[in-house]
């Protein structure tokens, strides 16, 4: 099982996440650890690829990610818990549509971001939204972070009317968007 997930910190973390889900934990967060996967003298082997983008992705990041993610998805499916487990893969921002000329890399970009959502009853192969031909700006079915948050809350069975109250009993709505329609 450990080989299926990969013998990295990321692989071990994803395996622990699957075990937690099986035990009834409702929300699990797995993060990428930059220091574990960084080979000696490989500058920037983290997802923040401002330089050497293509080499870092091909040599380090994507092989580890692909190995672990495919192991997780296959394992969840084989155990019959993928349909009840929402898996969200995202980062804190998108990347520039153009490659830097000085160092072949990509800088931070807030206008467009890719988020992968699977399981949790969402049909496979659905694409929501689209960017322009350069990948710079949304042009179809714009989704905002609050819609992704509402999608996660919905998967956790948190009602759309849910509120939390501060120390003086003022209500604050949890949802500030609508769950994404994947149909």
ABEGO torsion letter per residue (X at the ends): XAAAAEBBAAAAAAAAAAAAAAAGBABBBBBBBAAAABBBGBBGBBABBABGAAAAAAAAAAAAAAAAAAAAAAAAAAAGAAAABBBBBBBABBBBABBBAABBBBBBBAABBBBBBBEGGBBBGBBBEBBBAAGABBABGBBBAAAAAAAAAAAAGBBAABBBBBAAGBBBBABABBBBBAX
